[in-house]
Amino acid sequence: MDTRSNFHLALSEMQNNLSLMGKNVEEAIGQAVESLSRIDVDLAQKVIDQDDRIDQAMLQIEEACLSLIALQQPMGSDLRVIGTAMKIAVDLERIADHAVDIAKITIRLKGEQLAKPLIDIPKMADIALEMLRDSLISYTEKNIHRAAALAEKDDQVDRLYGTVMHDALSLMSNDYSQNRQLVHLIQAAYWLERVADHTTNIGEGVIYMTIGKRKDLNI
């Protein structure tokens, strides 16, 4: 097998591992928000316990990328594909950290009843997870239009975050006994807003990787 074929084989394997990491991160966010919605401490602990494997996946992807650069000495678009993969792995690891942050909030609320059923926080999670999937598809397909569309969805998440803040502050003014819980819920919404921001980082990387130009998707 020639050098170029070896390069594409190693690149494909790395990208498959990146996709698998993305699926694990998506699952972690989904489970974290579900644990919060039901104050399910066992599910929250599962999210926390599984974080190490995501950390390991990031390190393995970074190692694979560095090996590709060292052994194959790629240039131009090939180098951008590898560099973007390394940055995506970092963003995915940080998204997984936010899943842990949300799971820890669930554990802090153990034994409590939610002041009201969660509506906007799960909506934020749904959009953020859709953004995550789209960002990873845009990478594998080199689809700059799908990547650019993340900006509009990020705005939707930002608006929902504002709604969560407004509703929580209104409840605080009427019932001081719920303040501690509501502060935690605001924090959970903030972590989801950050998840969406990380997906726009991925989208920006895809655009640069594909056309060599930088575009800010998080304005």
C-alpha positions as CSV (number, residue, x, y, z in Angstrom):
1,M,0.0,0.0,0.0
2,D,1.5,3.4,-1.0
3,T,2.0,6.3,1.3
4,R,-1.1,8.2,0.1
5,S,-3.3,5.2,0.7
6,N,-1.9,4.7,4.2
7,F,-2.6,8.4,4.9
8,H,-6.3,8.1,3.8
9,L,-6.7,4.8,5.8
10,A,-5.4,6.4,9.0
11,L,-7.4,9.6,8.4
12,S,-10.6,7.6,7.9
13,E,-10.0,5.6,11.1
14,M,-9.4,8.8,13.0
15,Q,-12.6,10.4,11.6
16,N,-14.6,7.3,12.6
17,N,-13.3,7.6,16.1
18,L,-14.2,11.3,16.1
19,S,-17.8,10.4,15.1
20,L,-18.0,7.8,17.8
21,M,-16.8,10.3,20.3
22,G,-19.5,12.7,19.1
23,K,-22.2,10.1,19.6
24,N,-20.9,9.4,23.2
25,V,-21.0,13.1,23.9
26,E,-24.5,13.5,22.5
27,E,-25.6,10.6,24.7
28,A,-24.0,12.2,27.8
29,I,-25.8,15.5,27.3
30,G,-29.1,13.8,26.7
31,Q,-28.7,11.7,29.8
32,A,-27.6,14.7,31.9
33,V,-30.7,16.7,31.0
34,E,-33.0,13.7,31.5
35,S,-31.5,13.2,34.9
36,L,-32.2,16.8,35.8
37,S,-35.7,16.6,34.5
38,R,-36.5,13.7,36.8
39,I,-33.9,14.4,39.5
40,D,-32.5,10.9,38.7
41,V,-29.3,10.7,40.7
42,D,-28.4,7.3,39.4
43,L,-28.5,8.5,35.8
44,A,-26.5,11.6,36.8
45,Q,-23.8,9.5,38.4
46,K,-23.7,7.3,35.2
47,V,-22.9,10.5,33.2
48,I,-20.1,11.4,35.6
49,D,-18.7,7.9,35.6
50,Q,-18.5,7.7,31.8
51,D,-16.7,11.0,31.4
52,D,-13.3,9.4,31.6
53,R,-13.8,7.4,28.4
54,I,-14.6,10.6,26.5
55,D,-11.4,12.2,27.9
56,Q,-9.5,9.2,26.7
57,A,-11.1,9.4,23.3
58,M,-10.0,13.0,22.9
59,L,-6.4,12.0,23.8
60,Q,-6.4,9.1,21.3
61,I,-7.7,11.4,18.5
62,E,-5.1,14.0,19.3
63,E,-2.4,11.3,19.2
64,A,-3.7,10.0,15.9
65,C,-3.7,13.5,14.4
66,L,-0.2,14.3,15.6
67,S,1.0,10.9,14.2
68,L,-0.6,11.7,10.8
69,I,1.2,15.1,10.8
70,A,4.5,13.7,11.9
71,L,4.6,10.7,9.6
72,Q,2.7,11.9,6.5
73,Q,3.6,15.7,6.6
74,P,0.3,16.7,5.1
75,M,0.0,20.2,3.5
76,G,-2.9,22.5,2.5
77,S,-6.4,21.1,2.8
78,D,-5.2,17.8,4.3
79,L,-3.5,19.6,7.1
80,R,-6.6,21.7,7.8
81,V,-8.7,18.6,7.9
82,I,-6.4,17.1,10.6
83,G,-6.1,20.4,12.5
84,T,-9.9,20.8,12.5
85,A,-10.3,17.3,13.9
86,M,-8.0,18.1,16.8
87,K,-10.0,21.2,17.6
88,I,-13.3,19.3,17.3
89,A,-12.1,16.7,19.8
90,V,-11.3,19.5,22.3
91,D,-14.8,21.0,21.8
92,L,-16.4,17.6,22.2
93,E,-14.5,17.0,25.4
94,R,-15.6,20.4,26.8
95,I,-19.3,19.6,25.8
96,A,-18.9,16.4,27.8
97,D,-17.6,18.4,30.7
98,H,-20.8,20.4,30.6
99,A,-22.8,17.2,30.7
100,V,-21.0,16.4,33.9
101,D,-21.7,19.9,35.2
102,I,-25.4,19.4,34.7
103,A,-25.3,15.9,36.2
104,K,-23.7,17.4,39.3
105,I,-26.6,19.8,39.6
106,T,-29.0,16.9,39.6
107,I,-27.1,15.4,42.5
108,R,-27.2,18.6,44.4
109,L,-31.0,18.6,44.0
110,K,-31.3,15.1,45.3
111,G,-34.6,14.6,47.2
112,E,-36.1,17.9,46.0
113,Q,-39.2,18.4,43.8
114,L,-38.8,20.8,40.9
115,A,-40.5,24.1,41.4
116,K,-42.1,23.6,38.0
117,P,-41.6,21.0,35.2
118,L,-38.7,21.8,33.0
119,I,-39.8,23.0,29.6
120,D,-37.3,25.4,28.1
121,I,-34.2,23.6,29.4
122,P,-35.1,20.4,27.5
123,K,-35.9,22.5,24.4
124,M,-32.4,24.1,24.7
125,A,-30.9,20.6,24.9
126,D,-32.8,19.4,21.9
127,I,-31.6,22.3,19.7
128,A,-28.0,22.0,21.1
129,L,-27.9,18.3,20.3
130,E,-29.3,18.9,16.8
131,M,-26.5,21.5,16.4
132,L,-23.9,19.0,17.6
133,R,-25.1,16.4,15.1
134,D,-25.2,19.0,12.3
135,S,-21.7,20.3,13.1
136,L,-20.2,16.8,12.9
137,I,-22.0,16.0,9.7
138,S,-20.7,19.3,8.2
139,Y,-17.2,18.1,9.1
140,T,-17.5,14.7,7.4
141,E,-19.3,16.2,4.4
142,K,-17.2,19.4,4.3
143,N,-20.6,21.1,4.1
144,I,-20.2,24.8,4.8
145,H,-23.9,25.6,4.4
146,R,-24.8,23.2,7.1
147,A,-22.0,24.6,9.2
148,A,-23.2,28.2,8.6
149,A,-26.8,27.3,9.6
150,L,-25.6,26.6,13.1
151,A,-25.6,30.4,13.8
152,E,-29.4,30.6,13.5
153,K,-29.9,27.7,15.9
154,D,-27.4,29.2,18.3
155,D,-29.6,32.3,18.4
156,Q,-32.6,30.1,19.3
157,V,-30.7,28.6,22.2
158,D,-29.7,32.1,23.4
159,R,-33.3,33.2,23.3
160,L,-34.4,30.1,25.3
161,Y,-31.7,30.8,27.8
162,G,-33.1,34.3,28.2
163,T,-36.5,32.9,28.8
164,V,-35.2,30.5,31.5
165,M,-33.5,33.5,33.2
166,H,-36.6,35.6,33.1
167,D,-38.9,32.9,34.4
168,A,-36.5,31.9,37.2
169,L,-36.1,35.5,38.3
170,S,-39.9,36.0,38.3
171,L,-40.3,32.9,40.5
172,M,-37.5,34.0,42.8
173,S,-39.3,37.3,43.5
174,N,-42.5,35.5,44.4
175,D,-41.1,32.6,46.5
176,Y,-37.7,33.0,48.2
177,S,-37.7,29.3,49.3
178,Q,-37.0,28.2,45.7
179,N,-34.1,30.5,45.1
180,R,-31.4,27.8,45.6
181,Q,-33.0,25.4,43.2
182,L,-33.7,28.1,40.6
183,V,-30.1,29.3,40.7
184,H,-29.0,25.7,39.9
185,L,-31.5,25.6,37.0
186,I,-30.2,28.9,35.6
187,Q,-26.7,27.3,35.8
188,A,-27.8,24.2,33.9
189,A,-29.3,26.4,31.2
190,Y,-26.0,28.3,31.0
191,W,-24.1,25.1,30.5
192,L,-26.4,24.2,27.6
193,E,-25.9,27.7,26.1
194,R,-22.2,26.9,26.2
195,V,-22.8,23.5,24.5
196,A,-24.4,25.4,21.6
197,D,-21.4,27.8,21.5
198,H,-19.0,24.9,21.3
199,T,-20.9,23.5,18.3
200,T,-20.6,26.9,16.5
201,N,-16.8,26.6,17.2
202,I,-16.9,23.3,15.3
203,G,-18.9,24.9,12.5
204,E,-16.4,27.8,12.2
205,G,-13.6,25.2,12.0
206,V,-15.4,23.4,9.2
207,I,-15.8,26.6,7.2
208,Y,-12.1,27.4,7.6
209,M,-11.1,23.8,6.8
210,T,-13.2,23.8,3.6
211,I,-12.6,27.2,2.1
212,G,-9.7,28.6,4.1
213,K,-11.7,31.6,5.4
214,R,-12.8,32.4,8.9
215,K,-16.4,33.1,9.8
216,D,-17.8,34.0,13.2
217,L,-21.0,32.0,13.8
218,N,-21.5,33.2,17.4
219,I,-22.3,36.9,17.2
